[in-house]
Amino acid sequence: MTLILAPYTRPPTDKPVGVVLDTRTVVGEWVGRMWNDIPKRAVLYVNDAPTLRPMYDAGELEAIYWAKPGRLRKLSSWRWDHPDRHRHSIFILQGTLSKVPVEHRLAAVLAVIDKIREWGAAPASPVGMLNALQRISMTSTFRESSANAPGEYLWRGSRIERGKHFAVEYGPTDIWDMRSAFPRALTEVSIPTRWRRYKAGKDLPEVESGFCHARVNVPWYMYGPLPDVWLANPTFPVETKLSGIWSLDELRIAQATGCEISPREYWVGNTSTQPFAEWGRMIDELRASVPESSVKIVKMAANRYVGRFAMDGHRERSRMVNGELEWVVEKGHRRPESLTVHGLVTADVRSTMFVEGIWPYPAHFIFCHTDGVALMTDASIDARPPPSKRWRVKTFMERLLLLNPQRYAYRPGPEDPAPWRYVVAGVPEEVAEPFFLRRWGKLSRDRG
């Protein structure tokens, strides 16, 4: 497996941009608001998938899915054919414009794209534009050869865990959020150009980044530092012995917090570099230069850009034809670009979350999810800022109703006029309330 990051040999071609507002209205960098007014080569965006579902059901759009082995296929974009026979992709912005008034959505998208154009990139999919920035930031080609690294044995998931209080209702609660967790970790990661395997000594190697096969004696904790990597959905066990492959960052933090590490073998490189450092600087500048209404677009695109290094699967297309659904499986299978890069990034976020957001506050910990930690509000914590510049207090909750880390409701603080807010993973905020209340009602009946 080889990752190649190369600068452009010629700059990409600019294209007109438009935003689909509803099934009848498209506004863009052209005259007219009708679908037939869309010019050739135009790149289109839509806030969410349901906006165009009626056109798909009527057979006017084709759906493009990404199918990953062992997973349900996921809708990635729409495709529309103009009556004049030019084809357009419609990229889904994952609800990032939901709180932006419809009449301002084009301006929010253009704020991002105009800045990207200044650097020499062109409109494309959200991930495609950030990939273009990566290529623009390069002055020479970078290659990472990871054939000798144990990428397929790394667990690259996020830490999602509930506290051990066994309660479902809590009083004042703070959500701590890691700022740009995954893009920042990608920016700071050091990557060898070639990975090499070595037999381990008694101690962990003193290198900046790498992976190690080790046996770990985990003492009693409230919450464990390492995932049990052999489970399909890993837990973070305590009072046990684990064997697996982890990043050196994870093992060093586990060792610093009381674990006994017995290394077996490790994978490092002779020389390492940070090929994403300039890209990260550009992303920070992009976030700082666009209005608040556009920031979520940048955040969504940056997180998805990190995920592309582990993308594994193929594309499928579907369309309604005479009332029947027709599927086409495209040829070719995309392999991950670098499981080692993805593994280093996800491990960095997990270990930072543990050592800064969970380990110091075991009695206050309620739950964590990906890049955020919920802690019971306490004056001893509130008297000082979060432990590093990577954190911010994102949300204050006067009262929390918790089903699990992915489904909860809360009464916000006085600065928020809403009586309650509802969070359900995978469900838009505007329809999350009935979804949550049905399950909360069932829980209340079962507990009663």
BELGI-V233756 format. One record per pair of residues at least 24 apart in sequence whose ideal C-beta (glycine too) atoms are under 7 Angstrom apart, sorted by the first residue. I is the first residue (numbers start at 1). J is the second residue. D is the distance in Angstrom with one decimal. If there is no record, write none. Layout:
i = (I & I)
j = (J & J)
d = (D & D)
//
This chain:
i = (1 & 1 & 1 & 1 & 2 & 2 & 2 & 3 & 3 & 3 & 3 & 3 & 4 & 4 & 5 & 5 & 5 & 5 & 5 & 6 & 6 & 6 & 7 & 7 & 7 & 8 & 8 & 11 & 12 & 12 & 12 & 13 & 14 & 14 & 15 & 15 & 15 & 15 & 15 & 16 & 16 & 17 & 17 & 17 & 17 & 17 & 18 & 18 & 19 & 19 & 19 & 19 & 20 & 20 & 20 & 20 & 20 & 21 & 21 & 22 & 23 & 23 & 23 & 27 & 28 & 36 & 38 & 38 & 40 & 42 & 43 & 43 & 44 & 44 & 44 & 45 & 45 & 45 & 45 & 46 & 46 & 46 & 47 & 47 & 47 & 47 & 47 & 48 & 48 & 48 & 48 & 49 & 49 & 52 & 52 & 56 & 57 & 59 & 59 & 59 & 62 & 62 & 63 & 63 & 64 & 64 & 65 & 65 & 65 & 66 & 66 & 67 & 67 & 67 & 68 & 68 & 69 & 69 & 73 & 91 & 91 & 93 & 93 & 94 & 95 & 96 & 96 & 96 & 98 & 98 & 100 & 104 & 108 & 108 & 109 & 111 & 111 & 111 & 112 & 112 & 112 & 112 & 115 & 115 & 115 & 119 & 126 & 126 & 126 & 126 & 127 & 127 & 127 & 127 & 129 & 130 & 130 & 130 & 131 & 133 & 133 & 134 & 137 & 137 & 137 & 142 & 142 & 143 & 144 & 144 & 144 & 144 & 145 & 145 & 145 & 146 & 146 & 146 & 148 & 148 & 148 & 148 & 149 & 149 & 149 & 149 & 150 & 150 & 150 & 151 & 151 & 151 & 152 & 153 & 154 & 154 & 154 & 154 & 155 & 155 & 155 & 156 & 156 & 156 & 156 & 157 & 157 & 158 & 158 & 159 & 159 & 159 & 160 & 160 & 160 & 160 & 161 & 161 & 161 & 161 & 162 & 162 & 162 & 163 & 163 & 163 & 164 & 168 & 168 & 168 & 169 & 170 & 170 & 170 & 170 & 171 & 172 & 172 & 172 & 173 & 173 & 173 & 173 & 173 & 173 & 173 & 174 & 174 & 174 & 174 & 175 & 175 & 175 & 175 & 176 & 176 & 176 & 176 & 176 & 176 & 176 & 176 & 177 & 177 & 177 & 177 & 177 & 178 & 178 & 178 & 178 & 178 & 178 & 179 & 179 & 179 & 180 & 181 & 181 & 182 & 182 & 182 & 182 & 183 & 183 & 183 & 183 & 183 & 184 & 184 & 185 & 185 & 185 & 186 & 186 & 186 & 186 & 187 & 187 & 187 & 187 & 188 & 189 & 189 & 189 & 189 & 189 & 189 & 190 & 190 & 190 & 191 & 191 & 191 & 191 & 192 & 192 & 192 & 192 & 193 & 193 & 194 & 195 & 195 & 195 & 196 & 196 & 196 & 196 & 197 & 197 & 198 & 198 & 198 & 199 & 200 & 200 & 200 & 200 & 204 & 204 & 204 & 204 & 204 & 205 & 205 & 207 & 208 & 209 & 209 & 209 & 210 & 210 & 210 & 210 & 211 & 211 & 211 & 211 & 211 & 211 & 212 & 212 & 212 & 212 & 212 & 212 & 213 & 213 & 213 & 214 & 214 & 214 & 214 & 214 & 214 & 215 & 215 & 215 & 215 & 216 & 216 & 216 & 216 & 216 & 217 & 217 & 217 & 218 & 218 & 219 & 219 & 222 & 223 & 223 & 223 & 225 & 225 & 225 & 225 & 225 & 226 & 226 & 246 & 247 & 247 & 247 & 249 & 249 & 249 & 250 & 250 & 250 & 253 & 253 & 253 & 257 & 306 & 308 & 309 & 309 & 309 & 309 & 309 & 310 & 310 & 310 & 311 & 312 & 352 & 356 & 356 & 356 & 366 & 367 & 367 & 368 & 369 & 369 & 401 & 403 & 403 & 403 & 407 & 407 & 409)
j = (146 & 147 & 151 & 338 & 143 & 144 & 145 & 143 & 144 & 337 & 338 & 341 & 141 & 143 & 134 & 138 & 141 & 142 & 275 & 135 & 138 & 141 & 135 & 138 & 139 & 135 & 136 & 120 & 121 & 122 & 132 & 122 & 117 & 122 & 41 & 42 & 43 & 122 & 123 & 41 & 42 & 43 & 109 & 110 & 113 & 123 & 42 & 44 & 45 & 105 & 106 & 109 & 44 & 46 & 51 & 52 & 90 & 102 & 105 & 51 & 52 & 54 & 55 & 106 & 106 & 83 & 82 & 88 & 86 & 88 & 123 & 124 & 88 & 89 & 90 & 90 & 91 & 93 & 109 & 90 & 92 & 93 & 93 & 95 & 97 & 98 & 105 & 92 & 94 & 95 & 428 & 75 & 92 & 78 & 90 & 320 & 320 & 319 & 320 & 321 & 317 & 319 & 317 & 318 & 315 & 317 & 315 & 316 & 318 & 313 & 315 & 313 & 314 & 316 & 312 & 313 & 312 & 313 & 316 & 125 & 126 & 297 & 300 & 300 & 428 & 296 & 297 & 300 & 428 & 429 & 293 & 293 & 293 & 294 & 297 & 290 & 291 & 294 & 290 & 294 & 297 & 298 & 286 & 289 & 290 & 282 & 297 & 300 & 301 & 304 & 301 & 304 & 305 & 308 & 301 & 301 & 302 & 305 & 305 & 279 & 282 & 279 & 278 & 279 & 282 & 273 & 275 & 193 & 191 & 192 & 193 & 338 & 193 & 194 & 195 & 195 & 338 & 340 & 195 & 196 & 197 & 267 & 195 & 211 & 267 & 340 & 211 & 245 & 267 & 339 & 340 & 343 & 339 & 245 & 211 & 245 & 339 & 343 & 227 & 229 & 234 & 310 & 342 & 343 & 346 & 234 & 346 & 346 & 370 & 350 & 353 & 368 & 368 & 369 & 370 & 405 & 236 & 367 & 368 & 405 & 367 & 404 & 405 & 365 & 366 & 367 & 222 & 401 & 402 & 443 & 401 & 366 & 376 & 400 & 402 & 399 & 377 & 397 & 398 & 366 & 374 & 375 & 376 & 377 & 397 & 400 & 375 & 377 & 393 & 396 & 372 & 374 & 394 & 395 & 357 & 372 & 373 & 375 & 386 & 391 & 393 & 394 & 371 & 372 & 391 & 392 & 394 & 349 & 352 & 353 & 371 & 390 & 391 & 390 & 391 & 392 & 302 & 349 & 371 & 303 & 306 & 345 & 349 & 280 & 283 & 302 & 303 & 306 & 280 & 390 & 345 & 348 & 349 & 276 & 280 & 306 & 345 & 276 & 277 & 279 & 280 & 274 & 274 & 276 & 341 & 344 & 345 & 348 & 272 & 273 & 274 & 272 & 273 & 275 & 341 & 268 & 269 & 271 & 272 & 269 & 271 & 269 & 267 & 269 & 340 & 267 & 268 & 269 & 270 & 265 & 267 & 265 & 266 & 268 & 265 & 263 & 264 & 265 & 266 & 248 & 251 & 252 & 261 & 263 & 266 & 268 & 268 & 272 & 248 & 272 & 344 & 248 & 266 & 267 & 268 & 245 & 246 & 247 & 248 & 266 & 267 & 245 & 246 & 248 & 251 & 263 & 266 & 245 & 264 & 265 & 246 & 251 & 261 & 262 & 263 & 264 & 241 & 243 & 262 & 264 & 241 & 242 & 254 & 259 & 261 & 241 & 259 & 260 & 242 & 259 & 258 & 259 & 362 & 358 & 362 & 365 & 253 & 254 & 257 & 259 & 354 & 250 & 254 & 347 & 343 & 344 & 347 & 347 & 348 & 351 & 347 & 350 & 351 & 351 & 354 & 355 & 359 & 345 & 337 & 336 & 337 & 338 & 341 & 342 & 336 & 339 & 342 & 336 & 336 & 390 & 387 & 388 & 391 & 402 & 402 & 405 & 405 & 405 & 406 & 440 & 439 & 440 & 443 & 436 & 439 & 436)
d = (5.0 & 6.0 & 6.6 & 6.7 & 6.1 & 6.8 & 5.3 & 7.0 & 4.2 & 5.2 & 4.0 & 6.5 & 6.6 & 5.4 & 6.4 & 5.9 & 6.9 & 4.4 & 5.5 & 6.7 & 6.5 & 4.4 & 5.6 & 4.1 & 6.5 & 5.1 & 6.6 & 5.1 & 6.2 & 3.9 & 6.1 & 5.9 & 6.5 & 5.0 & 4.9 & 6.4 & 5.1 & 6.0 & 5.1 & 7.0 & 4.6 & 5.5 & 6.6 & 6.4 & 5.6 & 5.0 & 5.5 & 5.0 & 5.3 & 5.1 & 4.6 & 5.5 & 5.9 & 4.2 & 6.6 & 6.6 & 6.1 & 5.4 & 6.8 & 6.4 & 6.6 & 5.4 & 5.3 & 4.9 & 6.8 & 6.2 & 6.2 & 6.5 & 4.6 & 6.0 & 4.1 & 6.6 & 5.4 & 6.9 & 4.4 & 7.0 & 5.2 & 5.6 & 5.6 & 5.4 & 5.9 & 6.8 & 5.4 & 6.2 & 4.2 & 6.3 & 6.8 & 6.5 & 7.0 & 4.8 & 6.9 & 5.5 & 5.4 & 5.5 & 6.9 & 6.8 & 6.1 & 6.5 & 4.1 & 6.2 & 5.6 & 4.5 & 6.8 & 4.9 & 6.3 & 5.7 & 6.8 & 4.6 & 7.0 & 5.7 & 6.3 & 5.1 & 5.6 & 5.2 & 6.0 & 3.9 & 6.5 & 6.4 & 5.9 & 4.9 & 6.4 & 6.2 & 7.0 & 5.3 & 5.8 & 3.9 & 4.9 & 5.2 & 7.0 & 6.9 & 4.7 & 6.5 & 4.3 & 4.7 & 6.9 & 4.5 & 5.7 & 4.4 & 5.6 & 5.1 & 5.3 & 6.2 & 5.6 & 5.6 & 6.4 & 6.8 & 6.9 & 6.4 & 3.6 & 6.3 & 6.2 & 5.1 & 5.2 & 5.7 & 6.7 & 5.2 & 6.3 & 4.4 & 6.7 & 6.0 & 5.3 & 4.7 & 3.9 & 4.7 & 6.0 & 7.0 & 4.4 & 6.1 & 5.4 & 6.9 & 6.0 & 6.0 & 6.9 & 4.7 & 6.9 & 5.2 & 6.1 & 4.5 & 5.0 & 6.2 & 5.5 & 6.8 & 3.9 & 6.7 & 4.9 & 4.9 & 6.1 & 5.2 & 6.4 & 3.1 & 5.0 & 6.4 & 6.5 & 4.9 & 7.0 & 6.2 & 6.2 & 3.8 & 5.4 & 4.3 & 5.6 & 6.0 & 5.1 & 5.1 & 4.6 & 6.9 & 6.8 & 6.8 & 4.1 & 4.9 & 5.8 & 5.7 & 6.9 & 5.1 & 6.8 & 5.2 & 6.4 & 6.5 & 5.4 & 6.9 & 4.8 & 6.3 & 5.8 & 4.8 & 4.8 & 5.9 & 6.6 & 6.6 & 5.4 & 6.8 & 5.8 & 6.1 & 6.6 & 4.2 & 6.7 & 6.4 & 3.7 & 6.9 & 6.0 & 6.3 & 5.6 & 7.0 & 6.0 & 6.0 & 4.3 & 4.7 & 5.4 & 5.3 & 5.4 & 5.8 & 5.6 & 5.4 & 4.7 & 4.1 & 5.8 & 6.5 & 4.7 & 6.4 & 5.7 & 5.3 & 6.0 & 6.9 & 6.5 & 4.7 & 6.9 & 5.6 & 3.7 & 6.9 & 6.9 & 6.9 & 4.3 & 5.3 & 5.9 & 5.6 & 7.0 & 5.8 & 6.7 & 4.9 & 3.6 & 5.6 & 4.4 & 5.9 & 6.0 & 6.5 & 5.8 & 4.1 & 6.9 & 6.2 & 6.8 & 6.9 & 4.5 & 4.1 & 5.4 & 5.1 & 6.9 & 5.3 & 5.1 & 5.1 & 5.9 & 6.9 & 2.7 & 6.9 & 6.8 & 7.0 & 6.8 & 4.9 & 5.9 & 6.8 & 4.0 & 6.8 & 5.6 & 6.0 & 6.5 & 6.3 & 6.1 & 6.6 & 1.9 & 6.6 & 4.9 & 6.4 & 6.2 & 5.8 & 5.2 & 5.6 & 6.7 & 6.9 & 6.7 & 6.5 & 6.9 & 6.2 & 5.3 & 6.7 & 5.7 & 7.0 & 5.6 & 3.5 & 5.6 & 5.3 & 5.3 & 6.0 & 5.9 & 6.4 & 6.4 & 5.9 & 5.6 & 6.0 & 4.7 & 5.9 & 6.5 & 6.4 & 5.8 & 4.9 & 5.8 & 5.6 & 3.6 & 5.6 & 7.0 & 5.7 & 6.9 & 6.6 & 4.8 & 6.9 & 6.5 & 5.8 & 5.7 & 5.4 & 4.1 & 5.0 & 4.5 & 4.9 & 7.0 & 6.2 & 5.5 & 5.9 & 4.8 & 5.9 & 6.5 & 5.0 & 4.4 & 7.0 & 6.9 & 4.6 & 6.3 & 5.3 & 5.7 & 5.5 & 6.4 & 4.0 & 6.2 & 5.4 & 5.2 & 6.9 & 3.7 & 5.3 & 6.3 & 6.8 & 6.0 & 4.3 & 5.7 & 6.6 & 5.3 & 6.1 & 5.3 & 6.9 & 6.6 & 5.9 & 3.7 & 5.8 & 5.8 & 5.1 & 5.1 & 6.9 & 4.8 & 4.8 & 6.6 & 4.9 & 6.0 & 5.9 & 6.9 & 6.5 & 4.9 & 4.8 & 4.9 & 4.4 & 4.9 & 5.9 & 4.1 & 6.2 & 5.1 & 6.7 & 4.5 & 6.1 & 6.9 & 7.0 & 6.9 & 4.1 & 6.8 & 4.3 & 6.6 & 6.3 & 5.9 & 6.6 & 6.6 & 6.1 & 6.7 & 5.4)
//
